[in-house]
């Protein structure tokens, strides 16, 4: 878990620090996986800013992929963004891309209804 408070202080002290931007984005994304509140979209803005400051930064690209995977669990149209961003990550760091492939397979953010709770 990332502390929004610590990340905010780091960004205030150095607003163009790519690590601080990624940490803040991850703090923004932190929360219950089933809550749909666009926090991933807000975090992607921070991750892209980190890439503007430090192009070809694998950690920021990995965070973008993670955010899109989480979005795609609720909105299948986001799968295209996952594929595009994952291809970019594969070029930067194949090992991180493999981790994100696995995360994509394992992530269970989609809302589901337990059959035992149906009336």
N, CA, C and O atoms as a GROMACS GRO file, in nm:
protein
  476
    1UNK      N    1   0.083  -0.118   0.000
    1UNK     CA    2   0.000   0.000   0.000
    1UNK      C    3   0.088   0.125   0.000
    1UNK      O    4   0.194   0.128   0.061
    2UNK      N    5   0.041   0.223  -0.068
    2UNK     CA    6   0.112   0.348  -0.078
    2UNK      C    7   0.037   0.454   0.002
    2UNK      O    8  -0.086   0.461  -0.002
    3UNK      N    9   0.112   0.533   0.073
    3UNK     CA   10   0.052   0.638   0.154
    3UNK      C   11   0.032   0.764   0.070
    3UNK      O   12   0.127   0.821   0.017
    4UNK      N   13  -0.093   0.806   0.059
    4UNK     CA   14  -0.123   0.928  -0.015
    4UNK      C   15  -0.058   1.048   0.053
    4UNK      O   16  -0.014   1.142  -0.013
    5UNK      N   17  -0.053   1.044   0.183
    5UNK     CA   18   0.004   1.156   0.258
    5UNK      C   19   0.154   1.171   0.228
    5UNK      O   20   0.201   1.282   0.202
    6UNK      N   21   0.227   1.061   0.233
    6UNK     CA   22   0.370   1.063   0.206
    6UNK      C   23   0.394   1.101   0.060
    6UNK      O   24   0.485   1.179   0.029
    7UNK      N   25   0.314   1.045  -0.031
    7UNK     CA   26   0.328   1.075  -0.173
    7UNK      C   27   0.300   1.221  -0.203
    7UNK      O   28   0.367   1.283  -0.286
    8UNK      N   29   0.200   1.277  -0.137
    8UNK     CA   30   0.167   1.418  -0.157
    8UNK      C   31   0.282   1.507  -0.114
    8UNK      O   32   0.316   1.603  -0.183
    9UNK      N   33   0.342   1.477  -0.001
    9UNK     CA   34   0.456   1.555   0.047
    9UNK      C   35   0.571   1.546  -0.053
    9UNK      O   36   0.636   1.646  -0.084
   10UNK      N   37   0.596   1.426  -0.104
   10UNK     CA   38   0.705   1.408  -0.201
   10UNK      C   39   0.680   1.487  -0.328
   10UNK      O   40   0.774   1.545  -0.384
   11UNK      N   41   0.556   1.492  -0.374
   11UNK     CA   42   0.523   1.567  -0.496
   11UNK      C   43   0.533   1.718  -0.471
   11UNK      O   44   0.577   1.793  -0.558
   12UNK      N   45   0.491   1.762  -0.354
   12UNK     CA   46   0.502   1.904  -0.320
   12UNK      C   47   0.649   1.946  -0.318
   12UNK      O   48   0.685   2.053  -0.367
   13UNK      N   49   0.732   1.861  -0.261
   13UNK     CA   50   0.874   1.892  -0.253
   13UNK      C   51   0.942   1.888  -0.390
   13UNK      O   52   1.034   1.966  -0.416
   14UNK      N   53   0.898   1.798  -0.476
   14UNK     CA   54   0.959   1.784  -0.608
   14UNK      C   55   0.851   1.736  -0.706
   14UNK      O   56   0.836   1.616  -0.727
   15UNK      N   57   0.776   1.829  -0.765
   15UNK     CA   58   0.661   1.793  -0.848
   15UNK      C   59   0.696   1.718  -0.976
   15UNK      O   60   0.607   1.662  -1.041
   16UNK      N   61   0.823   1.715  -1.013
   16UNK     CA   62   0.862   1.644  -1.134
   16UNK      C   63   0.942   1.517  -1.105
   16UNK      O   64   1.013   1.467  -1.192
   17UNK      N   65   0.930   1.466  -0.984
   17UNK     CA   66   0.998   1.343  -0.948
   17UNK      C   67   0.916   1.225  -0.999
   17UNK      O   68   0.805   1.202  -0.950
   18UNK      N   69   0.967   1.149  -1.097
   18UNK     CA   70   0.888   1.040  -1.154
   18UNK      C   71   0.849   0.933  -1.051
   18UNK      O   72   0.740   0.878  -1.057
   19UNK      N   73   0.939   0.905  -0.957
   19UNK     CA   74   0.906   0.807  -0.853
   19UNK      C   75   0.791   0.856  -0.766
   19UNK      O   76   0.701   0.780  -0.733
   20UNK      N   77   0.796   0.984  -0.729
   20UNK     CA   78   0.688   1.040  -0.646
   20UNK      C   79   0.556   1.039  -0.722
   20UNK      O   80   0.450   1.013  -0.664
   21UNK      N   81   0.560   1.068  -0.852
   21UNK     CA   82   0.438   1.067  -0.933
   21UNK      C   83   0.379   0.927  -0.941
   21UNK      O   84   0.257   0.909  -0.929
   22UNK      N   85   0.464   0.826  -0.961
   22UNK     CA   86   0.415   0.688  -0.967
   22UNK      C   87   0.362   0.647  -0.830
   22UNK      O   88   0.256   0.585  -0.821
   23UNK      N   89   0.434   0.679  -0.724
   23UNK     CA   90   0.386   0.645  -0.589
   23UNK      C   91   0.250   0.708  -0.560
   23UNK      O   92   0.161   0.644  -0.505
   24UNK      N   93   0.236   0.836  -0.598
   24UNK     CA   94   0.108   0.904  -0.576
   24UNK      C   95  -0.002   0.838  -0.658
   24UNK      O   96  -0.113   0.819  -0.607
   25UNK      N   97   0.026   0.802  -0.782
   25UNK     CA   98  -0.074   0.732  -0.864
   25UNK      C   99  -0.115   0.600  -0.803
   25UNK      O  100  -0.234   0.566  -0.804
   26UNK      N  101  -0.019   0.525  -0.751
   26UNK     CA  102  -0.052   0.398  -0.687
   26UNK      C  103  -0.133   0.420  -0.560
   26UNK      O  104  -0.222   0.340  -0.528
   27UNK      N  105  -0.104   0.527  -0.488
   27UNK     CA  106  -0.184   0.560  -0.369
   27UNK      C  107  -0.326   0.596  -0.409
   27UNK      O  108  -0.421   0.559  -0.341
   28UNK      N  109  -0.340   0.669  -0.518
   28UNK     CA  110  -0.474   0.704  -0.568
   28UNK      C  111  -0.552   0.579  -0.604
   28UNK      O  112  -0.672   0.570  -0.577
   29UNK      N  113  -0.485   0.481  -0.664
   29UNK     CA  114  -0.552   0.358  -0.706
   29UNK      C  115  -0.586   0.265  -0.591
   29UNK      O  116  -0.674   0.180  -0.604
   30UNK      N  117  -0.519   0.280  -0.479
   30UNK     CA  118  -0.538   0.189  -0.366
   30UNK      C  119  -0.682   0.195  -0.315
   30UNK      O  120  -0.741   0.303  -0.306
   31UNK      N  121  -0.736   0.082  -0.284
   31UNK     CA  122  -0.872   0.077  -0.231
   31UNK      C  123  -0.938  -0.055  -0.268
   31UNK      O  124  -0.875  -0.144  -0.325
   32UNK      N  125  -1.062  -0.066  -0.236
   32UNK     CA  126  -1.137  -0.188  -0.265
   32UNK      C  127  -1.144  -0.209  -0.415
   32UNK      O  128  -1.179  -0.117  -0.490
   33UNK      N  129  -1.111  -0.331  -0.460
   33UNK     CA  130  -1.104  -0.360  -0.603
   33UNK      C  131  -1.240  -0.352  -0.671
   33UNK      O  132  -1.246  -0.337  -0.793
   34UNK      N  133  -1.346  -0.362  -0.597
   34UNK     CA  134  -1.479  -0.365  -0.658
   34UNK      C  135  -1.544  -0.227  -0.665
   34UNK      O  136  -1.654  -0.214  -0.719
   35UNK      N  137  -1.480  -0.126  -0.612
   35UNK     CA  138  -1.536   0.009  -0.614
   35UNK      C  139  -1.501   0.077  -0.747
   35UNK      O  140  -1.384   0.086  -0.783
   36UNK      N  141  -1.602   0.123  -0.817
   36UNK     CA  142  -1.581   0.192  -0.944
   36UNK      C  143  -1.594   0.342  -0.919
   36UNK      O  144  -1.705   0.393  -0.902
   37UNK      N  145  -1.481   0.413  -0.918
   37UNK     CA  146  -1.485   0.557  -0.891
   37UNK      C  147  -1.385   0.635  -0.976
   37UNK      O  148  -1.351   0.749  -0.944
   38UNK      N  149  -1.339   0.575  -1.082
   38UNK     CA  150  -1.246   0.638  -1.178
   38UNK      C  151  -1.110   0.670  -1.117
   38UNK      O  152  -1.036   0.749  -1.175
   39UNK      N  153  -1.075   0.611  -1.005
   39UNK     CA  154  -0.944   0.640  -0.947
   39UNK      C  155  -0.831   0.593  -1.038
   39UNK      O  156  -0.724   0.654  -1.038
   40UNK      N  157  -0.853   0.487  -1.116
   40UNK     CA  158  -0.750   0.442  -1.210
   40UNK      C  159  -0.724   0.548  -1.317
   40UNK      O  160  -0.610   0.571  -1.356
   41UNK      N  161  -0.830   0.611  -1.364
   41UNK     CA  162  -0.814   0.716  -1.466
   41UNK      C  163  -0.736   0.834  -1.410
   41UNK      O  164  -0.653   0.892  -1.478
   42UNK      N  165  -0.764   0.870  -1.285
   42UNK     CA  166  -0.690   0.979  -1.222
   42UNK      C  167  -0.543   0.941  -1.204
   42UNK      O  168  -0.454   1.025  -1.220
   43UNK      N  169  -0.519   0.815  -1.172
   43UNK     CA  170  -0.381   0.769  -1.153
   43UNK      C  171  -0.305   0.765  -1.285
   43UNK      O  172  -0.186   0.797  -1.289
   44UNK      N  173  -0.371   0.728  -1.393
   44UNK     CA  174  -0.306   0.722  -1.523
   44UNK      C  175  -0.248   0.858  -1.561
   44UNK      O  176  -0.142   0.866  -1.622
   45UNK      N  177  -0.317   0.965  -1.526
   45UNK     CA  178  -0.267   1.100  -1.554
   45UNK      C  179  -0.130   1.119  -1.486
   45UNK      O  180  -0.038   1.173  -1.546
   46UNK      N  181  -0.119   1.074  -1.363
   46UNK     CA  182   0.008   1.087  -1.290
   46UNK      C  183   0.116   0.999  -1.352
   46UNK      O  184   0.231   1.041  -1.364
   47UNK      N  185   0.080   0.877  -1.390
   47UNK     CA  186   0.177   0.786  -1.451
   47UNK      C  187   0.229   0.842  -1.583
   47UNK      O  188   0.348   0.832  -1.613
   48UNK      N  189   0.140   0.901  -1.662
   48UNK     CA  190   0.181   0.959  -1.790
   48UNK      C  191   0.270   1.082  -1.768
   48UNK      O  192   0.362   1.107  -1.846
   49UNK      N  193   0.243   1.156  -1.662
   49UNK     CA  194   0.329   1.271  -1.630
   49UNK      C  195   0.469   1.220  -1.593
   49UNK      O  196   0.570   1.281  -1.630
   50UNK      N  197   0.475   1.109  -1.521
   50UNK     CA  198   0.605   1.050  -1.487
   50UNK      C  199   0.680   1.010  -1.614
   50UNK      O  200   0.802   1.027  -1.622
   51UNK      N  201   0.607   0.958  -1.713
   51UNK     CA  202   0.671   0.922  -1.840
   51UNK      C  203   0.714   1.045  -1.919
   51UNK      O  204   0.812   1.040  -1.993
   52UNK      N  205   0.641   1.155  -1.903
   52UNK     CA  206   0.683   1.280  -1.968
   52UNK      C  207   0.817   1.326  -1.912
   52UNK      O  208   0.904   1.374  -1.985
   53UNK      N  209   0.832   1.312  -1.780
   53UNK     CA  210   0.954   1.354  -1.713
   53UNK      C  211   1.068   1.256  -1.742
   53UNK      O  212   1.183   1.297  -1.763
   54UNK      N  213   1.035   1.127  -1.741
   54UNK     CA  214   1.136   1.023  -1.759
   54UNK      C  215   1.083   0.922  -1.861
   54UNK      O  216   1.028   0.819  -1.823
   55UNK      N  217   1.101   0.950  -1.990
   55UNK     CA  218   1.052   0.858  -2.094
   55UNK      C  219   1.114   0.719  -2.077
   55UNK      O  220   1.225   0.704  -2.025
   56UNK      N  221   1.042   0.621  -2.121
   56UNK     CA  222   1.089   0.481  -2.113
   56UNK      C  223   1.115   0.436  -1.970
   56UNK      O  224   1.209   0.361  -1.944
   57UNK      N  225   1.031   0.482  -1.878
   57UNK     CA  226   1.043   0.445  -1.737
   57UNK      C  227   0.953   0.322  -1.714
   57UNK      O  228   0.831   0.336  -1.708
   58UNK      N  229   1.013   0.204  -1.700
   58UNK     CA  230   0.933   0.082  -1.690
   58UNK      C  231   0.833   0.082  -1.575
   58UNK      O  232   0.722   0.031  -1.590
   59UNK      N  233   0.870   0.138  -1.462
   59UNK     CA  234   0.780   0.138  -1.346
   59UNK      C  235   0.653   0.217  -1.375
   59UNK      O  236   0.544   0.175  -1.338
   60UNK      N  237   0.667   0.332  -1.441
   60UNK     CA  238   0.548   0.411  -1.476
   60UNK      C  239   0.464   0.337  -1.580
   60UNK      O  240   0.341   0.338  -1.571
   61UNK      N  241   0.529   0.275  -1.677
   61UNK     CA  242   0.455   0.202  -1.779
   61UNK      C  243   0.383   0.082  -1.718
   61UNK      O  244   0.270   0.052  -1.756
   62UNK      N  245   0.447   0.015  -1.625
   62UNK     CA  246   0.383  -0.097  -1.556
   62UNK      C  247   0.259  -0.050  -1.480
   62UNK      O  248   0.156  -0.117  -1.479
   63UNK      N  249   0.269   0.064  -1.417
   63UNK     CA  250   0.156   0.119  -1.342
   63UNK      C  251   0.040   0.153  -1.435
   63UNK      O  252  -0.076   0.134  -1.400
   64UNK      N  253   0.071   0.204  -1.554
   64UNK     CA  254  -0.034   0.233  -1.652
   64UNK      C  255  -0.105   0.103  -1.691
   64UNK      O  256  -0.228   0.098  -1.697
   65UNK      N  257  -0.028   0.000  -1.717
   65UNK     CA  258  -0.086  -0.129  -1.754
   65UNK      C  259  -0.176  -0.180  -1.641
   65UNK      O  260  -0.288  -0.225  -1.666
   66UNK      N  261  -0.127  -0.172  -1.519
   66UNK     CA  262  -0.207  -0.218  -1.404
   66UNK      C  263  -0.339  -0.143  -1.396
   66UNK      O  264  -0.444  -0.202  -1.373
   67UNK      N  265  -0.332  -0.011  -1.414
   67UNK     CA  266  -0.454   0.069  -1.406
   67UNK      C  267  -0.553   0.029  -1.515
   67UNK      O  268  -0.673   0.017  -1.488
   68UNK      N  269  -0.505   0.008  -1.636
   68UNK     CA  270  -0.595  -0.032  -1.744
   68UNK      C  271  -0.652  -0.173  -1.723
   68UNK      O  272  -0.766  -0.199  -1.759
   69UNK      N  273  -0.573  -0.262  -1.665
   69UNK     CA  274  -0.625  -0.396  -1.634
   69UNK      C  275  -0.742  -0.384  -1.537
   69UNK      O  276  -0.844  -0.450  -1.553
   70UNK      N  277  -0.725  -0.301  -1.436
   70UNK     CA  278  -0.832  -0.283  -1.338
   70UNK      C  279  -0.955  -0.218  -1.402
   70UNK      O  280  -1.068  -0.256  -1.372
   71UNK      N  281  -0.933  -0.121  -1.490
   71UNK     CA  282  -1.046  -0.060  -1.562
   71UNK      C  283  -1.116  -0.162  -1.651
   71UNK      O  284  -1.239  -0.164  -1.660
   72UNK      N  285  -1.039  -0.246  -1.716
   72UNK     CA  286  -1.096  -0.346  -1.808
   72UNK      C  287  -1.180  -0.450  -1.736
   72UNK      O  288  -1.266  -0.513  -1.797
   73UNK      N  289  -1.156  -0.466  -1.607
   73UNK     CA  290  -1.238  -0.564  -1.534
   73UNK      C  291  -1.383  -0.516  -1.521
   73UNK      O  292  -1.473  -0.596  -1.498
   74UNK      N  293  -1.403  -0.385  -1.535
   74UNK     CA  294  -1.537  -0.327  -1.530
   74UNK      C  295  -1.588  -0.284  -1.667
   74UNK      O  296  -1.709  -0.279  -1.690
   75UNK      N  297  -1.498  -0.253  -1.757
   75UNK     CA  298  -1.533  -0.201  -1.888
   75UNK      C  299  -1.447  -0.270  -1.993
   75UNK      O  300  -1.330  -0.236  -2.011
   76UNK      N  301  -1.505  -0.366  -2.062
   76UNK     CA  302  -1.430  -0.448  -2.157
   76UNK      C  303  -1.368  -0.366  -2.270
   76UNK      O  304  -1.272  -0.411  -2.332
   77UNK      N  305  -1.420  -0.247  -2.297
   77UNK     CA  306  -1.362  -0.165  -2.403
   77UNK      C  307  -1.220  -0.119  -2.368
   77UNK      O  308  -1.145  -0.078  -2.456
   78UNK      N  309  -1.184  -0.126  -2.242
   78UNK     CA  310  -1.050  -0.087  -2.198
   78UNK      C  311  -0.945  -0.193  -2.232
   78UNK      O  312  -0.825  -0.166  -2.220
   79UNK      N  313  -0.988  -0.313  -2.274
   79UNK     CA  314  -0.892  -0.418  -2.307
   79UNK      C  315  -0.798  -0.376  -2.419
   79UNK      O  316  -0.682  -0.417  -2.420
   80UNK      N  317  -0.846  -0.296  -2.514
   80UNK     CA  318  -0.758  -0.247  -2.620
   80UNK      C  319  -0.646  -0.163  -2.561
   80UNK      O  320  -0.531  -0.175  -2.603
   81UNK      N  321  -0.678  -0.077  -2.464
   81UNK     CA  322  -0.574   0.003  -2.398
   81UNK      C  323  -0.475  -0.086  -2.324
   81UNK      O  324  -0.355  -0.058  -2.324
   82UNK      N  325  -0.524  -0.192  -2.262
   82UNK     CA  326  -0.434  -0.285  -2.194
   82UNK      C  327  -0.335  -0.342  -2.296
   82UNK      O  328  -0.214  -0.345  -2.270
   83UNK      N  329  -0.386  -0.387  -2.410
   83UNK     CA  330  -0.299  -0.447  -2.512
   83UNK      C  331  -0.194  -0.348  -2.562
   83UNK      O  332  -0.077  -0.383  -2.576
   84UNK      N  333  -0.236  -0.225  -2.589
   84UNK     CA  334  -0.144  -0.122  -2.640
   84UNK      C  335  -0.036  -0.091  -2.536
   84UNK      O  336   0.083  -0.088  -2.568
   85UNK      N  337  -0.078  -0.068  -2.413
   85UNK     CA  338   0.017  -0.031  -2.308
   85UNK      C  339   0.107  -0.149  -2.269
   85UNK      O  340   0.223  -0.129  -2.234
   86UNK      N  341   0.053  -0.269  -2.274
   86UNK     CA  342   0.132  -0.388  -2.243
   86UNK      C  343   0.240  -0.409  -2.350
   86UNK      O  344   0.350  -0.451  -2.317
   87UNK      N  345   0.209  -0.381  -2.474
   87UNK     CA  346   0.309  -0.392  -2.582
   87UNK      C  347   0.424  -0.293  -2.557
   87UNK      O  348   0.540  -0.326  -2.580
   88UNK      N  349   0.392  -0.173  -2.510
   88UNK     CA  350   0.496  -0.075  -2.478
   88UNK      C  351   0.584  -0.127  -2.364
   88UNK      O  352   0.706  -0.113  -2.367
   89UNK      N  353   0.520  -0.187  -2.262
   89UNK     CA  354   0.595  -0.240  -2.149
   89UNK      C  355   0.684  -0.356  -2.191
   89UNK      O  356   0.796  -0.369  -2.142
   90UNK      N  357   0.636  -0.440  -2.282
   90UNK     CA  358   0.717  -0.553  -2.330
   90UNK      C  359   0.848  -0.504  -2.391
   90UNK      O  360   0.952  -0.568  -2.376
   91UNK      N  361   0.843  -0.390  -2.461
   91UNK     CA  362   0.964  -0.335  -2.522
   91UNK      C  363   1.060  -0.281  -2.415
   91UNK      O  364   1.182  -0.289  -2.431
   92UNK      N  365   1.005  -0.226  -2.308
   92UNK     CA  366   1.087  -0.169  -2.202
   92UNK      C  367   1.143  -0.274  -2.107
   92UNK      O  368   1.260  -0.271  -2.070
   93UNK      N  369   1.056  -0.369  -2.068
   93UNK     CA  370   1.096  -0.466  -1.967
   93UNK      C  371   1.009  -0.591  -1.979
   93UNK      O  372   0.899  -0.596  -1.922
   94UNK      N  373   1.056  -0.691  -2.052
   94UNK     CA  374   0.977  -0.813  -2.073
   94UNK      C  375   0.936  -0.884  -1.943
   94UNK      O  376   0.830  -0.944  -1.935
   95UNK      N  377   1.022  -0.876  -1.841
   95UNK     CA  378   0.991  -0.942  -1.714
   95UNK      C  379   0.870  -0.875  -1.646
   95UNK      O  380   0.780  -0.944  -1.598
   96UNK      N  381   0.869  -0.742  -1.644
   96UNK     CA  382   0.754  -0.672  -1.586
   96UNK      C  383   0.628  -0.697  -1.668
   96UNK      O  384   0.518  -0.709  -1.614
   97UNK      N  385   0.645  -0.706  -1.799
   97UNK     CA  386   0.530  -0.734  -1.886
   97UNK      C  387   0.472  -0.873  -1.854
   97UNK      O  388   0.350  -0.890  -1.853
   98UNK      N  389   0.559  -0.969  -1.829
   98UNK     CA  390   0.512  -1.104  -1.793
   98UNK      C  391   0.436  -1.099  -1.660
   98UNK      O  392   0.335  -1.168  -1.644
   99UNK      N  393   0.485  -1.018  -1.567
   99UNK     CA  394   0.414  -1.003  -1.438
   99UNK      C  395   0.275  -0.943  -1.461
   99UNK      O  396   0.179  -0.985  -1.397
  100UNK      N  397   0.265  -0.847  -1.550
  100UNK     CA  398   0.136  -0.784  -1.579
  100UNK      C  399   0.044  -0.878  -1.656
  100UNK      O  400  -0.078  -0.873  -1.640
  101UNK      N  401   0.100  -0.964  -1.740
  101UNK     CA  402   0.018  -1.067  -1.805
  101UNK      C  403  -0.046  -1.156  -1.700
  101UNK      O  404  -0.164  -1.190  -1.708
  102UNK      N  405   0.034  -1.194  -1.600
  102UNK     CA  406  -0.019  -1.278  -1.493
  102UNK      C  407  -0.121  -1.201  -1.410
  102UNK      O  408  -0.224  -1.257  -1.372
  103UNK      N  409  -0.094  -1.075  -1.380
  103UNK     CA  410  -0.188  -0.992  -1.305
  103UNK      C  411  -0.321  -0.984  -1.380
  103UNK      O  412  -0.428  -0.989  -1.320
  104UNK      N  413  -0.312  -0.971  -1.511
  104UNK     CA  414  -0.433  -0.964  -1.595
  104UNK      C  415  -0.515  -1.092  -1.582
  104UNK      O  416  -0.638  -1.087  -1.576
  105UNK      N  417  -0.447  -1.204  -1.578
  105UNK     CA  418  -0.516  -1.333  -1.566
  105UNK      C  419  -0.578  -1.350  -1.427
  105UNK      O  420  -0.687  -1.406  -1.414
  106UNK      N  421  -0.508  -1.302  -1.326
  106UNK     CA  422  -0.550  -1.326  -1.187
  106UNK      C  423  -0.644  -1.221  -1.130
  106UNK      O  424  -0.716  -1.249  -1.034
  107UNK      N  425  -0.647  -1.100  -1.187
  107UNK     CA  426  -0.724  -0.992  -1.127
  107UNK      C  427  -0.873  -1.022  -1.132
  107UNK      O  428  -0.927  -1.057  -1.237
  108UNK      N  429  -0.938  -1.009  -1.018
  108UNK     CA  430  -1.081  -1.040  -1.009
  108UNK      C  431  -1.157  -0.919  -0.959
  108UNK      O  432  -1.222  -0.925  -0.855
  109UNK      N  433  -1.150  -0.811  -1.032
  109UNK     CA  434  -1.218  -0.689  -0.992
  109UNK      C  435  -1.363  -0.684  -1.035
  109UNK      O  436  -1.440  -0.604  -0.983
  110UNK      N  437  -1.399  -0.769  -1.129
  110UNK     CA  438  -1.535  -0.769  -1.182
  110UNK      C  439  -1.635  -0.802  -1.070
  110UNK      O  440  -1.615  -0.895  -0.991
  111UNK      N  441  -1.740  -0.725  -1.065
  111UNK     CA  442  -1.843  -0.752  -0.966
  111UNK      C  443  -1.910  -0.884  -0.999
  111UNK      O  444  -1.935  -0.914  -1.116
  112UNK      N  445  -1.938  -0.960  -0.898
  112UNK     CA  446  -2.007  -1.087  -0.920
  112UNK      C  447  -2.111  -1.104  -0.810
  112UNK      O  448  -2.102  -1.044  -0.703
  113UNK      N  449  -2.209  -1.185  -0.841
  113UNK     CA  450  -2.316  -1.211  -0.745
  113UNK      C  451  -2.305  -1.357  -0.704
  113UNK      O  452  -2.306  -1.447  -0.788
  114UNK      N  453  -2.294  -1.378  -0.576
  114UNK     CA  454  -2.290  -1.514  -0.523
  114UNK      C  455  -2.429  -1.575  -0.537
  114UNK      O  456  -2.527  -1.518  -0.490
  115UNK      N  457  -2.437  -1.689  -0.600
  115UNK     CA  458  -2.565  -1.755  -0.626
  115UNK      C  459  -2.640  -1.784  -0.495
  115UNK      O  460  -2.763  -1.788  -0.493
  116UNK      N  461  -2.566  -1.804  -0.386
  116UNK     CA  462  -2.632  -1.835  -0.260
  116UNK      C  463  -2.702  -1.715  -0.199
  116UNK      O  464  -2.783  -1.730  -0.108
  117UNK      N  465  -2.671  -1.593  -0.248
  117UNK     CA  466  -2.734  -1.474  -0.191
  117UNK      C  467  -2.854  -1.427  -0.273
  117UNK      O  468  -2.923  -1.333  -0.234
  118UNK      N  469  -2.878  -1.492  -0.386
  118UNK     CA  470  -2.993  -1.452  -0.468
  118UNK      C  471  -3.122  -1.491  -0.399
  118UNK      O  472  -3.130  -1.595  -0.334
  119UNK      N  473  -3.225  -1.406  -0.413
  119UNK     CA  474  -3.353  -1.439  -0.347
  119UNK      C  475  -3.419  -1.560  -0.410
  119UNK      O  476  -3.527  -1.600  -0.367
   0.00000   0.00000   0.00000
